[in-house]
Amino acid sequence: MRTRLCGFIAAMIMAALGAVVPVAQAAVPTIDGQMCLDGKGSVEYESAQDSWICVGGSYNGASID
C-alpha cells in the first residue's frame, strides 16, 4: 500500500512540474541575432556560459537563441 501511495504522490508531483515548466519557459523573452543588431547591440560568444549573448543596445545581456 505504501509503495502505491508513494508512486501516486511522485506521479502527481511530476505532472504538476510538467505543467509549470513550459509556462516558465514561455515567460522568458528570447531574441535572435537580428533583433540584437536592430537594437544597436552586437552578438558575442560567452565562453564561460557556452552561449551567445547580446552586448549593448536595447537587449544588453540577453541570451540569443
mmCIF file as gemmi writes it, N, C-alpha and C atoms, coordinates in Angstrom:
data_model
loop_
_atom_site.group_PDB
_atom_site.id
_atom_site.type_symbol
_atom_site.label_atom_id
_atom_site.label_alt_id
_atom_site.label_comp_id
_atom_site.label_asym_id
_atom_site.label_entity_id
_atom_site.label_seq_id
_atom_site.pdbx_PDB_ins_code
_atom_site.Cartn_x
_atom_site.Cartn_y
_atom_site.Cartn_z
_atom_site.occupancy
_atom_site.B_iso_or_equiv
_atom_site.pdbx_formal_charge
_atom_site.auth_seq_id
_atom_site.auth_asym_id
_atom_site.pdbx_PDB_model_num
ATOM 1 N N . MET Axp A 1 ? 0.825 -1.193 0 1 0 ? 1 A 1
ATOM 2 C CA . MET Axp A 1 ? 0 0 0 1 0 ? 1 A 1
ATOM 3 C C . MET Axp A 1 ? 0.874 1.264 0 1 0 ? 1 A 1
ATOM 4 N N . ARG Axp A 2 ? 1.934 1.247 0.799 1 0 ? 2 A 1
ATOM 5 C CA . ARG Axp A 2 ? 2.812 2.425 0.87 1 0 ? 2 A 1
ATOM 6 C C . ARG Axp A 2 ? 3.497 2.673 -0.47 1 0 ? 2 A 1
ATOM 7 N N . THR Axp A 3 ? 3.877 1.606 -1.147 1 0 ? 3 A 1
ATOM 8 C CA . THR Axp A 3 ? 4.544 1.75 -2.438 1 0 ? 3 A 1
ATOM 9 C C . THR Axp A 3 ? 3.622 2.412 -3.446 1 0 ? 3 A 1
ATOM 10 N N . ARG Axp A 4 ? 2.369 2.009 -3.461 1 0 ? 4 A 1
ATOM 11 C CA . ARG Axp A 4 ? 1.403 2.607 -4.381 1 0 ? 4 A 1
ATOM 12 C C . ARG Axp A 4 ? 1.17 4.077 -4.05 1 0 ? 4 A 1
ATOM 13 N N . LEU Axp A 5 ? 1.073 4.379 -2.756 1 0 ? 5 A 1
ATOM 14 C CA . LEU Axp A 5 ? 0.844 5.759 -2.342 1 0 ? 5 A 1
ATOM 15 C C . LEU Axp A 5 ? 2.035 6.642 -2.721 1 0 ? 5 A 1
ATOM 16 N N . CYS Axp A 6 ? 3.248 6.169 -2.47 1 0 ? 6 A 1
ATOM 17 C CA . CYS Axp A 6 ? 4.453 6.929 -2.835 1 0 ? 6 A 1
ATOM 18 C C . CYS Axp A 6 ? 4.541 7.112 -4.346 1 0 ? 6 A 1
ATOM 19 N N . GLY Axp A 7 ? 4.219 6.068 -5.09 1 0 ? 7 A 1
ATOM 20 C CA . GLY Axp A 7 ? 4.225 6.171 -6.548 1 0 ? 7 A 1
ATOM 21 C C . GLY Axp A 7 ? 3.201 7.165 -7.048 1 0 ? 7 A 1
ATOM 22 N N . PHE Axp A 8 ? 2.015 7.15 -6.445 1 0 ? 8 A 1
ATOM 23 C CA . PHE Axp A 8 ? 0.967 8.09 -6.835 1 0 ? 8 A 1
ATOM 24 C C . PHE Axp A 8 ? 1.376 9.534 -6.533 1 0 ? 8 A 1
ATOM 25 N N . ILE Axp A 9 ? 1.937 9.758 -5.364 1 0 ? 9 A 1
ATOM 26 C CA . ILE Axp A 9 ? 2.377 11.106 -4.99 1 0 ? 9 A 1
ATOM 27 C C . ILE Axp A 9 ? 3.489 11.577 -5.919 1 0 ? 9 A 1
ATOM 28 N N . ALA Axp A 10 ? 4.433 10.703 -6.226 1 0 ? 10 A 1
ATOM 29 C CA . ALA Axp A 10 ? 5.516 11.068 -7.145 1 0 ? 10 A 1
ATOM 30 C C . ALA Axp A 10 ? 4.97 11.395 -8.53 1 0 ? 10 A 1
ATOM 31 N N . ALA Axp A 11 ? 3.994 10.626 -8.991 1 0 ? 11 A 1
ATOM 32 C CA . ALA Axp A 11 ? 3.392 10.897 -10.301 1 0 ? 11 A 1
ATOM 33 C C . ALA Axp A 11 ? 2.674 12.239 -10.307 1 0 ? 11 A 1
ATOM 34 N N . MET Axp A 12 ? 1.996 12.57 -9.245 1 0 ? 12 A 1
ATOM 35 C CA . MET Axp A 12 ? 1.286 13.856 -9.157 1 0 ? 12 A 1
ATOM 36 C C . MET Axp A 12 ? 2.27 15.028 -9.136 1 0 ? 12 A 1
ATOM 37 N N . ILE Axp A 13 ? 3.365 14.87 -8.412 1 0 ? 13 A 1
ATOM 38 C CA . ILE Axp A 13 ? 4.378 15.934 -8.367 1 0 ? 13 A 1
ATOM 39 C C . ILE Axp A 13 ? 4.997 16.126 -9.746 1 0 ? 13 A 1
ATOM 40 N N . MET Axp A 14 ? 5.321 15.047 -10.427 1 0 ? 14 A 1
ATOM 41 C CA . MET Axp A 14 ? 5.911 15.147 -11.764 1 0 ? 14 A 1
ATOM 42 C C . MET Axp A 14 ? 4.932 15.777 -12.752 1 0 ? 14 A 1
ATOM 43 N N . ALA Axp A 15 ? 3.654 15.436 -12.636 1 0 ? 15 A 1
ATOM 44 C CA . ALA Axp A 15 ? 2.643 16.026 -13.519 1 0 ? 15 A 1
ATOM 45 C C . ALA Axp A 15 ? 2.519 17.517 -13.263 1 0 ? 15 A 1
ATOM 46 N N . ALA Axp A 16 ? 2.557 17.917 -12.005 1 0 ? 16 A 1
ATOM 47 C CA . ALA Axp A 16 ? 2.464 19.341 -11.679 1 0 ? 16 A 1
ATOM 48 C C . ALA Axp A 16 ? 3.673 20.103 -12.198 1 0 ? 16 A 1
ATOM 49 N N . LEU Axp A 17 ? 4.863 19.539 -12.046 1 0 ? 17 A 1
ATOM 50 C CA . LEU Axp A 17 ? 6.074 20.191 -12.551 1 0 ? 17 A 1
ATOM 51 C C . LEU Axp A 17 ? 6.068 20.244 -14.075 1 0 ? 17 A 1
ATOM 52 N N . GLY Axp A 18 ? 5.571 19.211 -14.712 1 0 ? 18 A 1
ATOM 53 C CA . GLY Axp A 18 ? 5.493 19.189 -16.169 1 0 ? 18 A 1
ATOM 54 C C . GLY Axp A 18 ? 4.575 20.262 -16.718 1 0 ? 18 A 1
ATOM 55 N N . ALA Axp A 19 ? 3.552 20.617 -15.975 1 0 ? 19 A 1
ATOM 56 C CA . ALA Axp A 19 ? 2.625 21.658 -16.414 1 0 ? 19 A 1
ATOM 57 C C . ALA Axp A 19 ? 3.196 23.052 -16.187 1 0 ? 19 A 1
ATOM 58 N N . VAL Axp A 20 ? 4.072 23.212 -15.206 1 0 ? 20 A 1
ATOM 59 C CA . VAL Axp A 20 ? 4.608 24.529 -14.859 1 0 ? 20 A 1
ATOM 60 C C . VAL Axp A 20 ? 5.799 24.915 -15.731 1 0 ? 20 A 1
ATOM 61 N N . VAL Axp A 21 ? 6.65 23.989 -16.102 1 0 ? 21 A 1
ATOM 62 C CA . VAL Axp A 21 ? 7.886 24.288 -16.823 1 0 ? 21 A 1
ATOM 63 C C . VAL Axp A 21 ? 7.649 24.982 -18.165 1 0 ? 21 A 1
ATOM 64 N N . PRO Axp A 22 ? 6.733 24.534 -19.035 1 0 ? 22 A 1
ATOM 65 C CA . PRO Axp A 22 ? 6.528 25.25 -20.303 1 0 ? 22 A 1
ATOM 66 C C . PRO Axp A 22 ? 6.06 26.692 -20.101 1 0 ? 22 A 1
ATOM 67 N N . VAL Axp A 23 ? 5.268 26.927 -19.072 1 0 ? 23 A 1
ATOM 68 C CA . VAL Axp A 23 ? 4.801 28.29 -18.795 1 0 ? 23 A 1
ATOM 69 C C . VAL Axp A 23 ? 5.968 29.168 -18.395 1 0 ? 23 A 1
ATOM 70 N N . ALA Axp A 24 ? 6.883 28.647 -17.589 1 0 ? 24 A 1
ATOM 71 C CA . ALA Axp A 24 ? 8.052 29.423 -17.175 1 0 ? 24 A 1
ATOM 72 C C . ALA Axp A 24 ? 8.954 29.714 -18.362 1 0 ? 24 A 1
ATOM 73 N N . GLN Axp A 25 ? 9.109 28.77 -19.268 1 0 ? 25 A 1
ATOM 74 C CA . GLN Axp A 25 ? 9.944 28.992 -20.439 1 0 ? 25 A 1
ATOM 75 C C . GLN Axp A 25 ? 9.314 30.01 -21.375 1 0 ? 25 A 1
ATOM 76 N N . ALA Axp A 26 ? 8.017 30.011 -21.49 1 0 ? 26 A 1
ATOM 77 C CA . ALA Axp A 26 ? 7.335 30.948 -22.375 1 0 ? 26 A 1
ATOM 78 C C . ALA Axp A 26 ? 7.399 32.368 -21.831 1 0 ? 26 A 1
ATOM 79 N N . ALA Axp A 27 ? 7.566 32.519 -20.523 1 0 ? 27 A 1
ATOM 80 C CA . ALA Axp A 27 ? 7.589 33.837 -19.912 1 0 ? 27 A 1
ATOM 81 C C . ALA Axp A 27 ? 8.898 34.574 -20.178 1 0 ? 27 A 1
ATOM 82 N N . VAL Axp A 28 ? 9.96 33.84 -20.479 1 0 ? 28 A 1
ATOM 83 C CA . VAL Axp A 28 ? 11.258 34.453 -20.73 1 0 ? 28 A 1
ATOM 84 C C . VAL Axp A 28 ? 11.333 34.879 -22.197 1 0 ? 28 A 1
ATOM 85 N N . PRO Axp A 29 ? 11.44 36.197 -22.447 1 0 ? 29 A 1
ATOM 86 C CA . PRO Axp A 29 ? 11.513 36.629 -23.842 1 0 ? 29 A 1
ATOM 87 C C . PRO Axp A 29 ? 12.847 36.228 -24.462 1 0 ? 29 A 1
ATOM 88 N N . THR Axp A 30 ? 12.807 35.686 -25.649 1 0 ? 30 A 1
ATOM 89 C CA . THR Axp A 30 ? 14.035 35.315 -26.333 1 0 ? 30 A 1
ATOM 90 C C . THR Axp A 30 ? 14.203 36.205 -27.556 1 0 ? 30 A 1
ATOM 91 N N . ILE Axp A 31 ? 15.432 36.464 -27.891 1 0 ? 31 A 1
ATOM 92 C CA . ILE Axp A 31 ? 15.722 37.291 -29.052 1 0 ? 31 A 1
ATOM 93 C C . ILE Axp A 31 ? 16.637 36.519 -29.982 1 0 ? 31 A 1
ATOM 94 N N . ASP Axp A 32 ? 16.702 36.959 -31.209 1 0 ? 32 A 1
ATOM 95 C CA . ASP Axp A 32 ? 17.642 36.358 -32.145 1 0 ? 32 A 1
ATOM 96 C C . ASP Axp A 32 ? 18.706 37.396 -32.491 1 0 ? 32 A 1
ATOM 97 N N . GLY Axp A 33 ? 19.666 36.995 -33.285 1 0 ? 33 A 1
ATOM 98 C CA . GLY Axp A 33 ? 20.784 37.872 -33.617 1 0 ? 33 A 1
ATOM 99 C C . GLY Axp A 33 ? 20.353 39.151 -34.321 1 0 ? 33 A 1
ATOM 100 N N . GLN Axp A 34 ? 19.368 39.044 -35.207 1 0 ? 34 A 1
ATOM 101 C CA . GLN Axp A 34 ? 18.918 40.232 -35.937 1 0 ? 34 A 1
ATOM 102 C C . GLN Axp A 34 ? 18.253 41.243 -35.011 1 0 ? 34 A 1
ATOM 103 N N . MET Axp A 35 ? 17.474 40.757 -34.044 1 0 ? 35 A 1
ATOM 104 C CA . MET Axp A 35 ? 16.848 41.665 -33.078 1 0 ? 35 A 1
ATOM 105 C C . MET Axp A 35 ? 17.913 42.401 -32.272 1 0 ? 35 A 1
ATOM 106 N N . CYS Axp A 36 ? 18.984 41.696 -31.909 1 0 ? 36 A 1
ATOM 107 C CA . CYS Axp A 36 ? 20.081 42.314 -31.175 1 0 ? 36 A 1
ATOM 108 C C . CYS Axp A 36 ? 20.72 43.42 -32.004 1 0 ? 36 A 1
ATOM 109 N N . LEU Axp A 37 ? 21.002 43.125 -33.264 1 0 ? 37 A 1
ATOM 110 C CA . LEU Axp A 37 ? 21.618 44.119 -34.143 1 0 ? 37 A 1
ATOM 111 C C . LEU Axp A 37 ? 20.691 45.307 -34.39 1 0 ? 37 A 1
ATOM 112 N N . ASP Axp A 38 ? 19.395 45.028 -34.552 1 0 ? 38 A 1
ATOM 113 C CA . ASP Axp A 38 ? 18.421 46.111 -34.746 1 0 ? 38 A 1
ATOM 114 C C . ASP Axp A 38 ? 18.329 47.007 -33.519 1 0 ? 38 A 1
ATOM 115 N N . GLY Axp A 39 ? 18.579 46.446 -32.34 1 0 ? 39 A 1
ATOM 116 C CA . GLY Axp A 39 ? 18.549 47.219 -31.098 1 0 ? 39 A 1
ATOM 117 C C . GLY Axp A 39 ? 19.875 47.9 -30.801 1 0 ? 39 A 1
ATOM 118 N N . LYS Axp A 40 ? 20.74 47.988 -31.799 1 0 ? 40 A 1
ATOM 119 C CA . LYS Axp A 40 ? 22.051 48.653 -31.7 1 0 ? 40 A 1
ATOM 120 C C . LYS Axp A 40 ? 23.04 47.911 -30.819 1 0 ? 40 A 1
ATOM 121 N N . GLY Axp A 41 ? 22.904 46.586 -30.734 1 0 ? 41 A 1
ATOM 122 C CA . GLY Axp A 41 ? 23.836 45.779 -29.96 1 0 ? 41 A 1
ATOM 123 C C . GLY Axp A 41 ? 24.708 44.941 -30.874 1 0 ? 41 A 1
ATOM 124 N N . SER Axp A 42 ? 25.568 44.15 -30.268 1 0 ? 42 A 1
ATOM 125 C CA . SER Axp A 42 ? 26.405 43.236 -31.038 1 0 ? 42 A 1
ATOM 126 C C . SER Axp A 42 ? 26.28 41.839 -30.447 1 0 ? 42 A 1
ATOM 127 N N . VAL Axp A 43 ? 26.386 40.834 -31.295 1 0 ? 43 A 1
ATOM 128 C CA . VAL Axp A 43 ? 26.279 39.442 -30.884 1 0 ? 43 A 1
ATOM 129 C C . VAL Axp A 43 ? 27.67 38.938 -30.545 1 0 ? 43 A 1
ATOM 130 N N . GLU Axp A 44 ? 27.83 38.419 -29.327 1 0 ? 44 A 1
ATOM 131 C CA . GLU Axp A 44 ? 29.12 37.923 -28.885 1 0 ? 44 A 1
ATOM 132 C C . GLU Axp A 44 ? 28.966 36.572 -28.203 1 0 ? 44 A 1
ATOM 133 N N . TYR Axp A 45 ? 30.019 35.751 -28.314 1 0 ? 45 A 1
ATOM 134 C CA . TYR Axp A 45 ? 30.022 34.428 -27.694 1 0 ? 45 A 1
ATOM 135 C C . TYR Axp A 45 ? 30.536 34.527 -26.273 1 0 ? 45 A 1
ATOM 136 N N . GLU Axp A 46 ? 29.799 33.994 -25.33 1 0 ? 46 A 1
ATOM 137 C CA . GLU Axp A 46 ? 30.189 33.968 -23.924 1 0 ? 46 A 1
ATOM 138 C C . GLU Axp A 46 ? 30.721 32.57 -23.617 1 0 ? 46 A 1
ATOM 139 N N . SER Axp A 47 ? 32.046 32.413 -23.605 1 0 ? 47 A 1
ATOM 140 C CA . SER Axp A 47 ? 32.639 31.081 -23.449 1 0 ? 47 A 1
ATOM 141 C C . SER Axp A 47 ? 32.393 30.486 -22.068 1 0 ? 47 A 1
ATOM 142 N N . ALA Axp A 48 ? 32.279 31.31 -21.041 1 0 ? 48 A 1
ATOM 143 C CA . ALA Axp A 48 ? 32.052 30.795 -19.691 1 0 ? 48 A 1
ATOM 144 C C . ALA Axp A 48 ? 30.694 30.107 -19.581 1 0 ? 48 A 1
ATOM 145 N N . GLN Axp A 49 ? 29.708 30.608 -20.334 1 0 ? 49 A 1
ATOM 146 C CA . GLN Axp A 49 ? 28.372 30.023 -20.292 1 0 ? 49 A 1
ATOM 147 C C . GLN Axp A 49 ? 28.076 29.18 -21.52 1 0 ? 49 A 1
ATOM 148 N N . ASP Axp A 50 ? 28.998 29.132 -22.467 1 0 ? 50 A 1
ATOM 149 C CA . ASP Axp A 50 ? 28.839 28.375 -23.7 1 0 ? 50 A 1
ATOM 150 C C . ASP Axp A 50 ? 27.564 28.78 -24.439 1 0 ? 50 A 1
ATOM 151 N N . SER Axp A 51 ? 27.361 30.106 -24.578 1 0 ? 51 A 1
ATOM 152 C CA . SER Axp A 51 ? 26.173 30.6 -25.263 1 0 ? 51 A 1
ATOM 153 C C . SER Axp A 51 ? 26.472 31.946 -25.921 1 0 ? 51 A 1
ATOM 154 N N . TRP Axp A 52 ? 25.558 32.377 -26.76 1 0 ? 52 A 1
ATOM 155 C CA . TRP Axp A 52 ? 25.665 33.668 -27.426 1 0 ? 52 A 1
ATOM 156 C C . TRP Axp A 52 ? 24.805 34.677 -26.683 1 0 ? 52 A 1
ATOM 157 N N . ILE Axp A 53 ? 25.32 35.906 -26.518 1 0 ? 53 A 1
ATOM 158 C CA . ILE Axp A 53 ? 24.565 36.956 -25.841 1 0 ? 53 A 1
ATOM 159 C C . ILE Axp A 53 ? 24.616 38.232 -26.669 1 0 ? 53 A 1
ATOM 160 N N . CYS Axp A 54 ? 23.692 39.133 -26.359 1 0 ? 54 A 1
ATOM 161 C CA . CYS Axp A 54 ? 23.662 40.454 -26.989 1 0 ? 54 A 1
ATOM 162 C C . CYS Axp A 54 ? 24.362 41.433 -26.049 1 0 ? 54 A 1
ATOM 163 N N . VAL Axp A 55 ? 25.322 42.158 -26.573 1 0 ? 55 A 1
ATOM 164 C CA . VAL Axp A 55 ? 26.071 43.115 -25.763 1 0 ? 55 A 1
ATOM 165 C C . VAL Axp A 55 ? 25.764 44.513 -26.258 1 0 ? 55 A 1
ATOM 166 N N . GLY Axp A 56 ? 25.296 45.366 -25.349 1 0 ? 56 A 1
ATOM 167 C CA . GLY Axp A 56 ? 24.96 46.738 -25.682 1 0 ? 56 A 1
ATOM 168 C C . GLY Axp A 56 ? 23.577 46.852 -26.307 1 0 ? 56 A 1
ATOM 169 N N . GLY Axp A 57 ? 23.139 48.069 -26.468 1 0 ? 57 A 1
ATOM 170 C CA . GLY Axp A 57 ? 21.851 48.307 -27.104 1 0 ? 57 A 1
ATOM 171 C C . GLY Axp A 57 ? 20.661 47.986 -26.227 1 0 ? 57 A 1
ATOM 172 N N . SER Axp A 58 ? 19.524 47.815 -26.863 1 0 ? 58 A 1
ATOM 173 C CA . SER Axp A 58 ? 18.263 47.591 -26.144 1 0 ? 58 A 1
ATOM 174 C C . SER Axp A 58 ? 18.2 46.257 -25.433 1 0 ? 58 A 1
ATOM 175 N N . TYR Axp A 59 ? 18.918 45.242 -25.921 1 0 ? 59 A 1
ATOM 176 C CA . TYR Axp A 59 ? 18.834 43.893 -25.374 1 0 ? 59 A 1
ATOM 177 C C . TYR Axp A 59 ? 20.13 43.47 -24.663 1 0 ? 59 A 1
ATOM 178 N N . ASN Axp A 60 ? 20.827 44.411 -24.063 1 0 ? 60 A 1
ATOM 179 C CA . ASN Axp A 60 ? 22.109 44.14 -23.421 1 0 ? 60 A 1
ATOM 180 C C . ASN Axp A 60 ? 22.012 42.994 -22.409 1 0 ? 60 A 1
ATOM 181 N N . GLY Axp A 61 ? 22.848 41.987 -22.598 1 0 ? 61 A 1
ATOM 182 C CA . GLY Axp A 61 ? 22.891 40.858 -21.685 1 0 ? 61 A 1
ATOM 183 C C . GLY Axp A 61 ? 21.892 39.758 -21.972 1 0 ? 61 A 1
ATOM 184 N N . ALA Axp A 62 ? 21.038 39.928 -22.977 1 0 ? 62 A 1
ATOM 185 C CA . ALA Axp A 62 ? 20.023 38.922 -23.297 1 0 ? 62 A 1
ATOM 186 C C . ALA Axp A 62 ? 20.662 37.736 -24.007 1 0 ? 62 A 1
ATOM 187 N N . SER Axp A 63 ? 20.18 36.556 -23.676 1 0 ? 63 A 1
ATOM 188 C CA . SER Axp A 63 ? 20.651 35.337 -24.321 1 0 ? 63 A 1
ATOM 189 C C . SER Axp A 63 ? 20.029 35.23 -25.707 1 0 ? 63 A 1
ATOM 190 N N . ILE Axp A 64 ? 20.832 34.807 -26.669 1 0 ? 64 A 1
ATOM 191 C CA . ILE Axp A 64 ? 20.36 34.697 -28.049 1 0 ? 64 A 1
ATOM 192 C C . ILE Axp A 64 ? 20.095 33.24 -28.366 1 0 ? 64 A 1
ATOM 193 N N . ASP Axp A 65 ? 18.906 32.974 -28.871 1 0 ? 65 A 1
ATOM 194 C CA . ASP Axp A 65 ? 18.522 31.606 -29.224 1 0 ? 65 A 1
ATOM 195 C C . ASP Axp A 65 ? 18.437 31.443 -30.711 1 0 ? 65 A 1
